[in-house]
Every structure is written in C-alpha cells, then in structure tokens.
C-alpha cells in the first residue's frame, strides 16, 4: 500500500518509522520546508512516549542527548511551592521523562528514517495543498514547490494520506474547509535556550507564575559541559488583558518581558540569569485548535498537531504525537485488508482522549494550581495548606495525568502498539 505522510515533524517521522516496523514498505514523506532543519527549542517526552521510542530502537540515542527530569515544581512568583511531584523514574515509571532539544530529536528521527527507508524517502520543498479521491481506494495529492518558482505545482498518487503537517495543516483544511484560523486565548510567549549553572540538583522542571505572567524552566542536558554550564530551556509568557491580545509573531527586545522576572527565584534558580543572553527574541501568540468530531475520512487521517494542536501547559504535545504515530501503525497493521476501517479504529481510540486533553490544556491543565494559589493568596502564604488542601491540588494534577495516560499504571504497561511485521 502506497502511504504518503504530509509533514516531517516529530509526528510524521515517528509515523514513518512505526509503519516501517509494522511491515509497510511503500512509504514516502513530503515536507514543505527546503530541508528537515533541526530547529526549535526544548520539548518534554513523557514516559509513555519514551516507551514508544524504545520500541523503535531509539531510546539510547535520545536519552544520551537529553536530561532526565525527576522533579516538577509549581511555584508562585515569590518562589513559594504550590505543588511538587516526582517525575519519570522517581515517580515509579519504567522509563524516564526526558527533556531534549526538539532539533536533536528531529535529527535522530530523520536519520533513522533515512537509514531504514532509504535516502529518497523524504522529499523536501513539497507542501501538500490538497487532494482528490480517485475511485474507491486512491488519492491524487497536490503539492506546491516554492524553490522551483511561484505557482509551481505537481501531483502524486497515494493509497493513503496521513496529515502530520502541523497546526496550520493543509490536510486538515481540506477535510474542514470552513474551520478558519487557530484559536488564540490572548497569551503571548517568548522562548529561548541559555547556558547557566545547574540548578535544583540538575533534574528539576520549574513552573512559576503570578496569575498573569509565567515562566517555565528545565535543563536539556544531564551533566554540565566543559564550561561547567548546562543548556536550559525557558519559556516566559503573559496573558493579555481583555481586548489587548497581540496575535502577531514578531521580534522584540528582551526588555519587553525580562524585567518583570528580575526578582523571581526558587532555591538557586534565578530567572534573571536564565533570561539573560542575546537580544534576538521572537514573541509569538499561544494558539491551539478546537477539538474535531472526526479525524479519519476514508483513506485520509490526521495525527499530532494536525489533529489536536494543544496549549503546552502539560508538556504533552510531542508525547501525544509520538503515541498517535504508534497507534496509527498498530491499527493499520491489524487490519491490512481494510485501511478505511483501520483508520476509523485509530480515530476511535485516540480522538476522544486527545479532545479532552486539548480542552484541559486550554484551561491551563495542571498549571491551574498556580492560578488558584495566586487568586486566593496574591501576596503569598506561610504554608500552602492555608490556601488549598492537598486533595484539591492533587485532583487538578492527577486528572490531567490520567487524561494523557501519564500515570505510572498506564505508562508502565508494555507498549500496546507493538506489531510483528508480516511474514
């Protein structure tokens, strides 16, 4: 079966590797960019995604380039702890939670695709712009090529099309032509990577907020380099007042946001030091997509951000794209005679949970504990028990973990998506 994957992001590459492992050999990927570039900032891989990467034989490569996160703390702007919990193996998981540069992960996946599928598996400068059905089991997919000149298009044939082309997915737009632009809640974000001295034992992820401004910080390496420093991913954000949303992506000076965090600190982590560095910051809006009633239509389906782009409140988007890829390959491998039915089975398994998770992320997911504390105690507290009891805070954190199958009982099960290749 001739399978075409639109998009060479993490979800698309993971889908290609998963389908190859399941015995599918006629696989092609098309990417709109002129090259599969190792760009981006940090991402977190939850234990259930790390389990799936291990099933693909990539655990050692990824873990060698990542930091294992053992602790997660939510704090107010005064550095007082609202909620903290162990993560990864420290929480009883078989696999760690890994924080890794998106570019490193993308390179590992792309190299694996080239080794296993061959050097011609990925075609760049080929953006899917639409498709038509040809008969009962065929598709004619339209491609645009910027490098060859404005207006240059071609077509290619496929038996099955997987839309893994991101939040602005052309495949999704073809399936839902009247959907419109992504949803924006009015929050703007600044991101970067800075080399600093290790903080809080070197294995902690920190989320701080004051109800409107927020910062997320975590390491991207398990040990300092020769300079004694570690790369640290940071994201700062601000929720705009009603009527003042700024949905533009634009460069801004660091002074547009960094002074607000000048006195924020937790233990030996000082945000002033983390946010220092080159003044080449891009401000972008925090956007997501509304849940869909259906992902799969005949021989066409969606995965990752194309299907369920979600706010990054629970560090879940990359994880769920990988799990989508594995679930999709599993469904197709177990119903090779009827791909339409297989895609519907994948849809039924993944979509309801991802729709719930996306809406929970839009409502700030587990980070809602910070807003709760800041609303009830805007000037701080002596002990968090004065503000909320542990059961109330735990309910917020644990509901999100269950929705994403991040709880140890779920993530410690053997991969449900392993399939033997056909004889």
Phi and psi in degrees as a GROMACS rama.xvg file:
@    title "Ramachandran Plot"
@    xaxis  label "Phi"
@    yaxis  label "Psi"
@TYPE xy
-82.1244  108.576  UNK-2
-110.381  128.807  UNK-3
-113.241  128.576  UNK-4
-109.289  121.645  UNK-5
-91.1108  112.137  UNK-6
110.961  127.52  UNK-7
-112.146  42.4179  UNK-8
-82.4823  -167.451  UNK-9
-63.3915  -42.1834  UNK-10
-65.3077  -44.236  UNK-11
-64.4022  -43.6668  UNK-12
-65.9665  -41.1993  UNK-13
-64.2578  -35.2571  UNK-14
-65.0402  -42.8988  UNK-15
-60.8902  -45.064  UNK-16
-66.003  -39.0976  UNK-17
-68.2009  -41.667  UNK-18
-65.778  -39.0277  UNK-19
-62.8578  -44.1752  UNK-20
-60.5601  -32.5902  UNK-21
-82.0152  1.76954  UNK-22
102.869  -0.242308  UNK-23
-81.8351  129.829  UNK-24
-116.193  -23.0527  UNK-25
-90.5394  76.2578  UNK-26
-120.963  135.322  UNK-27
-136.549  147.41  UNK-28
-122.005  139.184  UNK-29
-121.893  139.892  UNK-30
-130.66  131.844  UNK-31
-67.1046  -34.6127  UNK-32
-70.1882  158.522  UNK-33
-70.5785  -12.663  UNK-34
-158.346  157.553  UNK-35
-82.4579  95.215  UNK-36
-91.8319  138.599  UNK-37
-81.7502  69.8554  UNK-38
-111.246  174.988  UNK-39
112.429  -167.6  UNK-40
-125.104  -151.533  UNK-41
-80.0472  151  UNK-42
-133.963  154.639  UNK-43
-108.146  134.434  UNK-44
-107.718  114.178  UNK-45
-73.7773  161.628  UNK-46
-55.5895  -31.9314  UNK-47
-69.5979  -30.9568  UNK-48
-74.6925  -37.7044  UNK-49
-63.0366  -38.4906  UNK-50
-57.8148  -42.6054  UNK-51
-70.8958  -34.9711  UNK-52
-66.1789  -36.0078  UNK-53
-63.197  -39.3046  UNK-54
-63.9783  -24.985  UNK-55
-89.78  3.43499  UNK-56
78.0474  24.5178  UNK-57
-116.493  5.99767  UNK-58
-61.2708  -47.6436  UNK-59
-61.6177  -43.1705  UNK-60
-63.0751  -45.1318  UNK-61
-70.3124  -45.6742  UNK-62
-64.9252  -29.4373  UNK-63
-68.3443  -19.2362  UNK-64
-110.151  15.5899  UNK-65
-130.787  169.986  UNK-66
-106.746  134.86  UNK-67
-85.6033  120.099  UNK-68
-90.1709  122.962  UNK-69
-109.559  -16.6893  UNK-70
-140.807  142.661  UNK-71
-128.473  127.037  UNK-72
-124.777  135.009  UNK-73
-107.014  128.106  UNK-74
-134.782  153.92  UNK-75
-81.498  -179.274  UNK-76
-69.2579  -13.2361  UNK-77
-90.0243  -0.215891  UNK-78
85.7423  5.38159  UNK-79
-78.6179  138.443  UNK-80
-80.7003  123.95  UNK-81
-92.2459  -42.3873  UNK-82
-156.129  141.154  UNK-83
-143.376  153.51  UNK-84
-155.953  151.688  UNK-85
-72.8188  155.76  UNK-86
-131.937  158.804  UNK-87
59.3628  -135.538  UNK-88
-64.0916  -29.831  UNK-89
-65.3762  -20.9111  UNK-90
-97.137  6.4549  UNK-91
95.2785  9.96998  UNK-92
-78.2758  150.034  UNK-93
-69.7542  -35.3089  UNK-94
-113.325  154.617  UNK-95
-78.8622  165.658  UNK-96
-87.9337  126.698  UNK-97
-113.531  132.363  UNK-98
-105.301  124.525  UNK-99
-143.954  150.874  UNK-100
-66.5138  132.312  UNK-101
-55.7805  -38.1406  UNK-102
-63.4579  -38.0213  UNK-103
-63.4194  -46.2783  UNK-104
-64.0915  -42.8298  UNK-105
-60.845  -41.8226  UNK-106
-63.5845  -43.3681  UNK-107
-60.2409  -46.0859  UNK-108
-67.0613  -43.9117  UNK-109
-64.6504  -40.7878  UNK-110
-63.1778  -39.4684  UNK-111
-65.196  -39.5458  UNK-112
-61.7282  -44.652  UNK-113
-64.0095  -41.463  UNK-114
-65.6512  -43.8848  UNK-115
-85.8282  -41.099  UNK-116
-94.4972  -18.7589  UNK-117
109.418  159.652  UNK-118
-68.115  -16.864  UNK-119
-99.1518  8.56439  UNK-120
-68.5732  -32.0219  UNK-121
-105.112  127.351  UNK-122
-115.239  118.518  UNK-123
-93.1878  174.426  UNK-124
52.4753  43.7498  UNK-125
-143.182  94.6028  UNK-126
-97.1194  124.091  UNK-127
-65.9719  128.855  UNK-128
-115.465  -11.2668  UNK-129
166.707  -179.073  UNK-130
-158.186  159.91  UNK-131
-131.63  147.622  UNK-132
-82.7402  137.633  UNK-133
-120.392  99.248  UNK-134
77.9358  -156.92  UNK-135
-88.8522  -19.7041  UNK-136
-139.515  29.6423  UNK-137
-136.959  158.813  UNK-138
-136.721  140.806  UNK-139
-110.81  115.134  UNK-140
-103.292  131.037  UNK-141
-91.9444  137.409  UNK-142
-126.309  143.369  UNK-143
-112.704  144.615  UNK-144
-128.72  104.485  UNK-145
-71.4705  -37.6399  UNK-146
-65.0237  -27.9326  UNK-147
-86.0799  -3.33821  UNK-148
121.854  154.764  UNK-149
-61.061  135.308  UNK-150
81.4729  4.35536  UNK-151
-81.136  122.988  UNK-152
-132.423  160.893  UNK-153
-146.269  175.781  UNK-154
-130.164  157.133  UNK-155
-143.022  152.716  UNK-156
-97.3537  146.273  UNK-157
-150.886  152.287  UNK-158
-90.8676  -20.4236  UNK-159
-152.324  136.704  UNK-160
-121.775  127.11  UNK-161
-111.333  117.801  UNK-162
-86.3222  103.916  UNK-163
-123.815  37.6484  UNK-164
-101.645  28.3097  UNK-165
84.1718  -174.078  UNK-166
-63.5592  -26.8636  UNK-167
-101.299  37.6299  UNK-168
-55.408  126.732  UNK-169
-73.597  -30.9098  UNK-170
-67.1978  -44.6471  UNK-171
-61.1429  -42.6675  UNK-172
-62.0662  -34.2318  UNK-173
-69.4389  -34.5682  UNK-174
-77.8738  -31.9112  UNK-175
-130.087  72.6039  UNK-176
-66.0144  -16.7394  UNK-177
-104.563  12.6026  UNK-178
-69.5617  -42.1405  UNK-179
89.1197  -163.238  UNK-180
-73.627  160.628  UNK-181
-59.8779  160.554  UNK-182
-79.2599  134.728  UNK-183
-121.819  129.218  UNK-184
-94.9078  3.81545  UNK-185
92.2067  3.56695  UNK-186
-90.4795  136.701  UNK-187
-110.787  149.692  UNK-188
-130.548  144.588  UNK-189
-125.398  136.781  UNK-190
-132.24  155.751  UNK-191
-170.807  175.265  UNK-192
-129.943  128.834  UNK-193
-129.611  144.072  UNK-194
-92.331  120.842  UNK-195
-139.18  174.617  UNK-196
-71.4845  147.548  UNK-197
-56.326  145.961  UNK-198
-130.791  151.727  UNK-199
48.489  44.3309  UNK-200
84.388  -5.18052  UNK-201
85.2868  1.22546  UNK-202
-134.673  28.9834  UNK-203
-113.954  142.705  UNK-204
-107.549  132.362  UNK-205
-121.158  132.442  UNK-206
-123.465  124.596  UNK-207
-126.399  149.801  UNK-208
-163.553  161.636  UNK-209
-122.552  16.7436  UNK-210
99.2616  -23.1678  UNK-211
-128.768  -45.3652  UNK-212
-97.4816  149.93  UNK-213
-148.626  151.58  UNK-214
-138.446  139.905  UNK-215
-124.282  131.164  UNK-216
-137.924  134.802  UNK-217
-158.289  153.164  UNK-218
-77.0139  156.869  UNK-219
-116.117  7.55056  UNK-220
-145.255  148.48  UNK-221
-81.4827  -16.1281  UNK-222
-145.538  151.221  UNK-223
-64.2004  155.18  UNK-224
-82.9731  -170.544  UNK-225
-61.5547  -24.4693  UNK-226
-85.4536  3.17576  UNK-227
78.8497  8.79448  UNK-228
-116.758  158.637  UNK-229
-121.208  147.195  UNK-230
-73.3491  132  UNK-231
-123.394  126.625  UNK-232
-85.2331  135.392  UNK-233
-135.144  148.588  UNK-234
-138.257  126.535  UNK-235
-113.51  146.988  UNK-236
-147.784  160.4  UNK-237
-141.425  129.891  UNK-238
-84.5848  120.652  UNK-239
-74.6858  145.284  UNK-240
-61.1317  158.258  UNK-241
-55.3903  132.615  UNK-242
84.9651  -1.10973  UNK-243
-119.508  20.8723  UNK-244
-63.8204  141.393  UNK-245
-121.555  103.302  UNK-246
-96.5552  16.8675  UNK-247
-86.5039  145.648  UNK-248
-98.4671  119.48  UNK-249
-157.231  153.031  UNK-250
-72.0952  143.626  UNK-251
-138.123  154.481  UNK-252
-72.1245  150.322  UNK-253
-57.8533  -27.429  UNK-254
-66.5965  -10.4263  UNK-255
-69.9436  -19.7417  UNK-256
-141.884  -34.4494  UNK-257
-59.1704  -38.5011  UNK-258
-58.0288  -28.3413  UNK-259
-63.4171  -27.5154  UNK-260
-99.913  9.86683  UNK-261
-57.3835  -31.8906  UNK-262
-110.677  9.87875  UNK-263
-80.6753  133.366  UNK-264
-157.633  153.306  UNK-265
-136.396  115.92  UNK-266
55.9366  -126.144  UNK-267
-92.9638  11.5093  UNK-268
-93.6662  118.315  UNK-269
-116.117  117.28  UNK-270
-63.3584  -28.68  UNK-271
-56.7093  -39.2439  UNK-272
-74.9905  -38.3728  UNK-273
-66.0457  -39.1454  UNK-274
-84.4016  -1.38944  UNK-275
-75.1507  157.043  UNK-276
141.207  -167.861  UNK-277
-57.3496  144.525  UNK-278
-92.9413  61.6055  UNK-279
-132.071  55.4456  UNK-280
-94.4133  139.687  UNK-281
-105.537  129.791  UNK-282
-95.0955  133.576  UNK-283
-140.469  154.721  UNK-284
-78.5055  148.301  UNK-285
-85.9353  113.283  UNK-286
-126.374  157.932  UNK-287
-148.054  -171.676  UNK-288
-123.415  148.105  UNK-289
-69.3406  147.784  UNK-290
-60.5002  146.765  UNK-291
-101.433  150.969  UNK-292
-78.9417  -11.5992  UNK-293
-165.12  140.499  UNK-294
-105.111  -34.0714  UNK-295
-106.199  128.966  UNK-296
-132.18  104.264  UNK-297
59.2796  -119.249  UNK-298
-97.3766  20.727  UNK-299
-124.895  135.88  UNK-300
-147.473  173.893  UNK-301
-124.49  154.866  UNK-302
-150.102  163.893  UNK-303
62.3193  -143.927  UNK-304
-60.8011  -26.9657  UNK-305
-61.8544  -33.5926  UNK-306
-92.7639  -38.9805  UNK-307
-151.298  53.5371  UNK-308
-55.0034  125.099  UNK-309
-129.534  154.995  UNK-310
-63.1822  148.889  UNK-311
-83.8168  29.409  UNK-312
-68.1671  -24.4596  UNK-313
-116.62  16.0806  UNK-314
52.5262  55.581  UNK-315
-124.667  -17.9563  UNK-316
-62.3153  -46.7742  UNK-317
-65.316  -42.3801  UNK-318
-55.754  -49.2989  UNK-319
-71.7638  -27.9778  UNK-320
-63.7778  -41.0417  UNK-321
-65.8621  -43.1003  UNK-322
-65.915  -39.84  UNK-323
-53.5162  -48.3466  UNK-324
-58.6179  -43.964  UNK-325
-68.1678  -41.1554  UNK-326
-65.114  -38.0839  UNK-327
-65.2477  -46.5341  UNK-328
-62.3437  -39.6704  UNK-329
-61.09  -45.8911  UNK-330
-63.6016  -43.5215  UNK-331
-67.1862  -37.2288  UNK-332
-67.9033  -29.611  UNK-333
-91.1712  0.0420653  UNK-334
-147.163  59.2996  UNK-335
-64.0878  -26.8654  UNK-336
-75.5846  -19.9886  UNK-337
-139.398  81.6438  UNK-338
-59.581  -34.4359  UNK-339
-59.5419  -45.7856  UNK-340
-66.9353  -37.4614  UNK-341
-62.975  -42.0237  UNK-342
-66.7607  -34.5002  UNK-343
-67.6467  -37.0483  UNK-344
-63.7493  -43.4074  UNK-345
-58.8387  -44.999  UNK-346
-58.2728  -48.7803  UNK-347
-64.3114  -34.3925  UNK-348
-73.7314  -46.3417  UNK-349
-92.2595  -37.0892  UNK-350
-63.9677  -46.5327  UNK-351
-58.4809  -44.2264  UNK-352
-66.0951  -40.0872  UNK-353
-69.4451  -34.5734  UNK-354
-63.1938  -42.8977  UNK-355
-63.2831  -43.7457  UNK-356
-64.8525  -39.7706  UNK-357
-63.0764  -41.7927  UNK-358
-69.5359  -36.3839  UNK-359
-65.7863  -38.1545  UNK-360
-66.0361  -40.1052  UNK-361
-61.1809  -32.6637  UNK-362
-87.2324  18.3347  UNK-363
82.5419  2.96581  UNK-364
51.2315  -140.218  UNK-365
-68.6755  -17.7459  UNK-366
-69.9239  -8.2102  UNK-367
-60.6578  -20.1267  UNK-368
-63.1942  -32.4461  UNK-369
-68.2879  -46.3366  UNK-370
-61.4429  -39.2314  UNK-371
-59.7064  -46.881  UNK-372
-65.8733  -40.9686  UNK-373
-70.1247  -32.4282  UNK-374
-69.193  -40.8954  UNK-375
-84.1719  -26.7873  UNK-376
-140.861  71.9383  UNK-377
-62.9719  -20.4361  UNK-378
-105.585  14.0372  UNK-379
98.0733  -177.911  UNK-380
-151.921  161.273  UNK-381
-81.8879  -37.2146  UNK-382
-148.435  141.411  UNK-383
-61.2706  -24.5259  UNK-384
-61.6092  -20.076  UNK-385
-71.0807  -21.4291  UNK-386
-102.873  -44.3413  UNK-387
-156.58  144.694  UNK-388
-81.2902  162.486  UNK-389
-60.3115  -35.9063  UNK-390
-63.291  -38.4749  UNK-391
-65.6913  -43.8593  UNK-392
-68.0967  -41.8746  UNK-393
-62.9042  -36.4168  UNK-394
-61.5144  -40.051  UNK-395
-64.8466  -45.4797  UNK-396
-70.9963  -42.85  UNK-397
-75.1321  -31.1111  UNK-398
-62.6375  -39.6489  UNK-399
-68.3212  -40.8681  UNK-400
-61.6864  -42.2442  UNK-401
-66.033  -39.7954  UNK-402
-62.0912  -35.4577  UNK-403
-94.0871  7.46479  UNK-404
55.8924  41.5779  UNK-405
-98.8301  -6.32909  UNK-406
-71.669  147.467  UNK-407
-53.7611  -42.5153  UNK-408
-57.1928  -37.8109  UNK-409
-74.5596  -49.1636  UNK-410
-73.5579  -20.2991  UNK-411
-87.034  -7.91562  UNK-412
-66.0059  149.393  UNK-413
-56.2202  153.044  UNK-414
-54.2927  125.8  UNK-415
-78.9773  0.580866  UNK-416
-112.165  6.68055  UNK-417
-71.6451  134.247  UNK-418
-136.668  136.054  UNK-419
-73.9979  141.906  UNK-420
-66.0435  147.3  UNK-421
-64.1315  148.255  UNK-422
